[in-house]
């Protein structure tokens, strides 16, 4: 059974004492050549920030990278932008 594509994820990390207001977004998207791209966008809240696109041969690899990045960001203190835990 193929893995379902994850929903786009929007995380925030706000620490007023350190003047830190950051965001991190992750999403997956199919390419025209049957591959899957993992799109990452990050920066200071209120800016366009930076974008990185990684292309994977299979959807499973992209979903695995998505999960790995999500866990790393949550360990660093990022939380869902909408207040949800998942």
C-alpha positions as CSV (number, residue, x, y, z in Angstrom):
1,X,0.0,0.0,0.0
2,X,1.6,3.3,-1.0
3,X,2.2,6.0,1.6
4,X,-0.1,9.0,1.5
5,X,1.5,12.3,0.8
6,X,1.8,14.4,4.0
7,X,-0.2,17.6,4.4
8,X,1.9,20.8,4.1
9,X,3.4,21.6,7.5
10,X,3.9,25.2,8.9
11,X,6.0,25.5,12.0
12,X,7.0,28.5,14.2
13,X,9.6,29.2,16.8
14,X,9.1,32.3,18.8
15,X,11.4,33.3,21.7
16,X,10.8,37.0,22.7
17,X,13.8,37.0,25.1
18,X,16.1,36.3,22.1
19,X,14.2,38.4,19.6
20,X,13.6,35.2,17.6
21,X,10.6,34.8,15.3
22,X,11.2,32.1,12.8
23,X,9.1,29.9,10.6
24,X,9.7,26.6,8.7
25,X,7.4,25.1,6.1
26,X,7.5,21.7,4.5
27,X,5.5,20.3,1.6
28,X,5.7,17.6,-1.1
29,X,4.7,18.0,-4.7
30,X,4.9,15.7,-7.7
31,X,7.1,16.7,-10.7
32,X,6.3,16.4,-14.4
33,X,8.7,13.5,-14.6
34,X,7.1,11.2,-12.1
35,X,9.4,12.1,-9.2
36,X,8.5,13.8,-5.9
37,X,9.9,17.1,-4.7
38,X,10.3,18.1,-1.1
39,X,9.9,21.9,-0.8
40,X,11.3,23.7,2.3
41,X,10.8,27.3,3.1
42,X,12.3,29.0,6.1
43,X,13.2,32.4,7.5
44,X,12.1,35.2,9.9
45,X,8.3,35.6,10.3
46,X,7.2,38.5,8.0
47,X,9.9,37.8,5.3
48,X,9.9,35.7,2.2
49,X,12.8,33.7,3.6
50,X,14.7,31.1,1.6
51,X,13.5,28.1,-0.4
52,X,15.1,24.8,-1.1
53,X,13.7,22.0,-3.4
54,X,15.0,18.5,-3.2
55,X,13.8,15.9,-5.8
56,X,13.5,12.2,-5.0
57,X,12.9,9.3,-7.3
58,X,10.2,7.9,-5.2
59,X,7.4,9.2,-3.0
60,X,8.5,7.1,-0.1
61,X,11.9,8.7,0.0
62,X,10.4,12.2,0.0
63,X,8.0,11.2,2.8
64,X,10.8,9.8,4.9
65,X,12.9,13.0,4.5
66,X,9.7,15.1,5.4
67,X,9.4,13.1,8.6
68,X,13.0,13.4,9.4
69,X,13.1,17.2,9.0
70,X,9.8,17.6,11.0
71,X,11.3,15.6,13.9
72,X,14.5,17.7,13.8
73,X,12.7,21.0,13.8
74,X,10.3,20.0,16.6
75,X,13.3,18.9,18.7
76,X,14.7,22.4,18.2
77,X,11.6,24.0,19.6
78,X,9.4,24.6,16.5
79,X,5.7,24.1,17.0
80,X,2.7,24.0,14.6
81,X,1.7,27.5,13.5
82,X,-2.0,26.8,14.1
83,X,-1.4,25.6,17.7
84,X,-1.9,21.9,17.0
85,X,0.6,19.3,18.3
86,X,0.5,17.0,15.3
